[in-house]
Amino acid sequence: MTEVTDPQPALVDCVEARPPLSPERCDALTRDILRVKKQVNAVILAHNYQVAEIQDVADYVGDSLGLAQQAARTTADVIVFAGVHFMAETAKILNPNKIVVLPDKDAGCSLEESCPGPKLKELQETNPNFYTISYINCSAAVKALSDVICTSGNAVKIVNHSPKDRDLLFVPDENLGAWVMEQTGRKMHLWKGNCYAHMEFTHANVTRIRRLHPQAPLVAHPECTQAVRMLADVVCSTERMIDYCKKSPASAFIIVTEADMVHRLRKECPGKEFIRVALSNCACNECKFMKMNTLEKLYECMANLHPRVEMSPEIIARARLPIERMLEISARA
């Protein structure tokens, strides 16, 4: 076999290069967070893409579906959502009488921004037969216009349960939608939106890392482009990545999704190696929105119960229906 050398200059690893909290500061903040959590009867939900120290202090770490399920069943008075804004909105929609806070109110999402509610409504009005399936990475206004919500983990199941006599409109992630069409054979109209972080993965940089680690299975998120997905051994949600890597006899895996997913993988699959895909200018791939949350901001939002997520009762009522429909379909065998 021809030896593969690395033609690129040394790359900066954004995860490792971020100035870390000192162990003393991290321990102190963790103690304060746990103390305040008990005082206000809070639950901390954290997405897999949150920084390691937030994942480590959370009550539940998971993907969008798991987080929505946890939010639906919580008995806490306060939901602290360490993720991005649309996720905290989902928790509020499912718990209108609870306080929902998130560490940074400006933590958004390129997918959410790509699909404004008025633009979606304008498109829907061109075809009364549209059945709108919205990826959960969208605003409450878009959820309120949807027939059903899906996540990357249940999108195939949701589409398979969609009415056969309706024209399916999938918003806002065109890459996830295209992958679902490949899996189901259902034709769908796709909104032209994408996750900017997953778009950073290209056929070239994924091929390069695969050549460096030919024995490692490549596990990719369906928000990646088709050019990347076609190189993968497995395409799946972040939660299914955990299950696959646990069960696989392989000792090393190439992970093609946001960088901090590797933290949870290392915790749940001890003794196995997880390899990030180097991009053109760094050795990892972070979502700038997810990284707006910090352990300090997590403590402050709990201590002050601010910033809070608030929506009108009308939006909450309309957006709740397609989320509940998703949860109902997901629960079926």
C-alpha positions, 0 to 999 in steps of 0.5 A, spaced: 500 500 500 502 506 498 504 510 504 499 517 505 503 523 507 499 529 510 501 535 505 497 540 509 501 544 514 499 543 522 492 545 523 489 548 529 485 544 533 479 549 536 477 544 541 484 543 544 486 551 543 480 554 546 482 557 553 480 551 558 477 553 565 482 551 570 480 545 574 479 549 580 474 554 576 471 548 573 470 544 580 467 551 583 462 552 578 460 545 577 458 545 585 455 552 584 451 549 578 449 543 582 447 547 588 442 552 584 439 546 581 437 543 587 434 550 590 430 552 584 428 544 582 431 544 575 433 539 570 439 540 565 438 538 558 445 538 554 446 537 546 451 532 544 455 538 541 455 542 547 462 543 550 465 537 555 464 541 561 457 542 560 455 535 558 459 533 564 454 537 569 448 535 565 442 531 567 441 528 560 445 529 554 443 527 547 440 528 540 434 533 538 429 527 539 432 525 546 432 532 548 425 533 546 422 526 549 426 528 556 423 535 556 416 532 555 416 528 561 420 532 566 417 534 573 422 539 574 420 546 575 425 549 571 428 547 564 435 549 563 437 548 556 444 547 554 443 547 546 441 552 541 434 557 541 430 552 537 431 547 542 429 551 548 423 553 544 421 546 543 422 545 551 417 551 552 412 548 547 412 542 551 412 545 558 408 552 557 407 553 565 415 551 566 420 556 566 425 555 560 432 558 560 438 557 556 445 560 557 446 564 551 439 567 548 443 568 541 445 561 540 442 560 534 442 555 528 443 556 520 438 551 519 433 555 523 435 562 520 434 559 513 427 558 513 423 564 516 416 563 517 413 568 512 417 565 507 414 558 508 407 560 509 408 563 502 410 557 499 405 553 502 400 557 499 402 555 492 400 548 493 394 546 498 396 539 498 403 540 501 404 536 507 409 539 511 415 535 515 419 540 518 426 538 521 426 540 529 432 545 527 427 550 525 423 556 529 417 555 533 413 559 527 415 554 522 413 548 527 406 552 528 406 551 520 408 544 520 404 538 519 409 534 523 416 535 526 422 530 525 429 529 527 435 526 524 434 520 528 426 519 526 426 522 520 425 516 516 420 513 520 416 520 520 416 520 512 414 513 512 408 514 516 406 520 512 400 520 508 401 517 501 396 522 497 399 528 499 405 532 496 411 532 501 414 538 503 421 537 507 424 543 511 429 546 512 435 541 511 436 539 504 441 534 505 437 531 511 431 531 506 435 528 500 438 522 505 431 521 507 428 520 500 434 515 498 432 511 504 424 511 503 423 512 496 418 518 497 419 524 493 419 530 497 420 538 495 426 540 499 427 547 502 434 550 500 437 550 507 443 547 510 447 546 517 453 550 515 458 546 520 456 540 516 457 543 510 464 544 512 466 537 511 467 535 503 469 529 499 476 531 499 477 532 506 473 526 508 477 522 503 484 524 505 482 522 513 479 515 510 486 514 507 490 516 513 485 511 517 483 505 512 481 500 517 476 505 521 469 505 519 466 512 517 460 514 521 457 521 518 451 525 520 445 525 515 446 533 515 452 532 511 452 533 503 451 527 499 458 527 496 460 526 504 455 521 505 457 516 500 463 515 503 460 513 509 460 506 512 454 508 516 449 515 516 445 516 522 443 521 528 448 522 533 444 518 538 445 512 533 452 513 533 453 512 540 449 505 539 453 503 533 460 505 536 458 501 542 456 495 538 462 495 533 468 490 534 472 496 531 477 500 535 477 506 531 472 510 528 472 517 523 466 521 526 463 526 521 459 531 525 460 536 530 467 536 534 464 535 541 460 529 539 467 526 540 467 527 548 461 523 549 463 517 544 469 517 549 466 517 555 461 511 553 465 507 549 472 507 553 478 504 550 476 506 543 479 511 538 475 517 535 478 521 529 475 528 527 476 530 520 481 535 519 478 541 515 482 546 511 484 551 517 483 547 523 483 540 526 476 539 528 469 542 526 465 546 531 458 549 531 459 557 533 452 557 535 453 551 540 459 554 543 456 560 545 454 557 551 459 556 557 459 553 564 459 560 566 453 562 562 450 556 564 451 558 572 448 565 571 442 563 567 440 558 573 442 563 578 438 569 575 433 564 571 434 569 565 434 569 559 428 566 559 424 563 553 417 566 552 412 565 546 405 567 545 400 562 547 397 561 540 404 559 537 405 554 543 398 551 542 399 550 534 407 548 534 405 543 540 401 539 535 406 537 530 411 535 535 406 531 539 405 527 533 412 526 532 413 523 539 407 519 538 409 516 531 416 515 534 413 511 540 410 506 535 414 499 535 
